[in-house]
Amino acid sequence: MNTKLLSLLLLLAFSTSVLPLKIRAEDKVANQTIQVSLQKRIPSDSVKGATVITQDIQQWNPKETAIIICDMWNQHWCKGATERVGEMAPVMNNVLTIARNKGVLIVHAPSDCIKQYKDSPARKLGQKYLSKKATALISDDNLPSEKDAVWPIDQSNGGCDCLPTCKEGGPWTHEIDGLTIADNDAISDSGAEIAGLFGQKKIKNVILMGVHTNMCVIGRSFGLRNMVRLGMNVVLMRDLTDTMYDSKQSPMVSHFTGNSLVTEYIEKYVCPTMVSTDFTGEKQFRFKMDKRPIVAFITAENEYRTNQRFPEFAHELLLTKNVNCEFAYGKPISEGPGIHNIENLQILKDADLVVTCIRRRALEQEKMQLIRDYMNSGKPLLAIRTSSHAFDAKGNVSRSGGGVVASNVPVSDQLAQWPEFDQQVLGGNYQGHYGHLQKGTDVAIVPGMEDHPLLKGVPSEGFVSPCWLYINSPLRSKNIQVLLTGAIPGQPVQPLLWINNRDKGKVIYTSLGHWDDWKIESFRNIMFNSVDFLLAGSKK
């Protein structure tokens, strides 16, 4: 055979054998599902009128997913708003790049600036499929789910927080330059156009990011409310958005707490939220001027309704303490699929204070390490009730989380636990509890502790808790200061509230925490006092 012909055939064979492998690898990356954790506030099954916080884990096909970027203009009439948009843009562009590479459709929606892009491929795609059906559905009205809902902030003055107040106008001409517009992206500020495009592309999942949450993000023809009306599985990326809110207006909280309150409202009445971490694997975005201490609530138990009580407590902290509250969530179940998982634990990397009520959970090694790292960081902990047996699942648990496994199963096939957490961190000695009594537990102040700052607002005669009494005596730390004890007839008195002055961070633990304890003014005062005490100590 001719040498040149042989070489050509070999080259062709090599090319056809390698090229499909390359394409298949790229397709594999593009078609990987995206795991997202969606935070939502829903009506409680057990308490009429109450709301609980949930984290719904979903697996999305990137080809069925889109991101809409709302009104990230080059300039806003408010100087502060313009600065915050500029701060978000690089982080947002990173998310968009990652999402685009996975196969997610990116839609740029810089309202009032669309003519700027009339000749671009992205604009031509954006206007290609107008939906008449969507035109009939789109509305400026609130959703039925918002009936009787109270809007959380006063934005009647336009929301500029600058001094002096900026003069309103419309200086925007295009989307901020920090966001890349690719040829296979779309550009549109029309909900009917975007709905038609989504129908053509078979889009099911829609993420909204951009500004401003309380105005355009929620209310535009392509905004959250209308995506709900159009039947989309719509989500707000809560860390890549901003509000127009003037802190001199009701409820007179910081601009960034205004953000948090609007996010709460959306989670309760409109749609779930998520964070950019699900795409980047990095810490969620925070504005550099958001100096609020971060209180991270971890709830993972099925007995004491902390998925209801913690968000209620956090809401009051938002309004009164100028803190930022974040949640990591485990299902409120005692067995079954998903019990051995807690979502959103990356918040521990930013937290200034952690508040826990966790019961018998095992976790992936990486998640347990996040908890260990925080507990060894020197930062404070407020631990409630079942936290004394937070990470003791009473047996080995397989990585599938399906339940207890034989003791000879290799460690590599097991989820991580921390049964020594009670002794090493809390200084406790949990040995179970006494039976339920109709009378409850008599709570008394330890003599000499009456003026302790944690007990401000607690009467000298103590109070009665509906909690069944935990057995914790004798405690197992030399650095413990007991403030409250509990007693029931015929049994030894037990320590009920103490401070463990660890070298690696101050800890407050109480075995109180029944859902009805939160109705008792003394208990509520202890909780607020504890937050003040621990945050003040962490600043030293």
RAMODA-V522905 format. One record per run of one state. SS is the DSSP state (a for helix, b for strand, c for the rest). FROM is the first residue (numbers start at 0). LEN is the number of residues. If there is no record, write none. Layout:
SS|FROM|LEN ; SS|FROM|LEN
This chain:
c|0|2 ; a|2|28 ; c|30|2 ; b|32|11 ; c|43|7 ; b|50|11 ; a|61|3 ; b|64|6 ; c|70|2 ; b|72|1 ; c|73|5 ; a|78|24 ; c|102|2 ; b|104|5 ; c|109|4 ; a|113|4 ; c|117|3 ; a|120|6 ; c|126|5 ; a|131|6 ; c|137|6 ; a|143|3 ; c|146|28 ; b|174|1 ; c|175|10 ; b|185|2 ; c|187|3 ; a|190|11 ; c|201|3 ; b|204|7 ; c|211|1 ; a|212|7 ; c|219|4 ; a|223|6 ; c|229|3 ; b|232|10 ; c|242|12 ; a|254|15 ; c|269|2 ; b|271|3 ; c|274|2 ; a|276|4 ; c|280|12 ; b|292|8 ; c|300|5 ; a|305|16 ; c|321|1 ; b|322|7 ; c|329|13 ; b|342|1 ; c|343|1 ; a|344|5 ; c|349|3 ; b|352|6 ; c|358|4 ; b|362|1 ; c|363|1 ; a|364|11 ; c|375|4 ; b|379|5 ; a|384|5 ; c|389|7 ; b|396|2 ; c|398|5 ; b|403|1 ; c|404|6 ; a|410|3 ; b|413|1 ; c|414|1 ; b|415|1 ; c|416|4 ; a|420|6 ; c|426|6 ; b|432|1 ; c|433|7 ; b|440|5 ; c|445|7 ; a|452|3 ; c|455|7 ; b|462|3 ; c|465|4 ; b|469|1 ; c|470|9 ; b|479|8 ; c|487|6 ; b|493|9 ; c|502|2 ; b|504|6 ; c|510|6 ; a|516|3 ; c|519|1 ; a|520|18 ; c|538|2
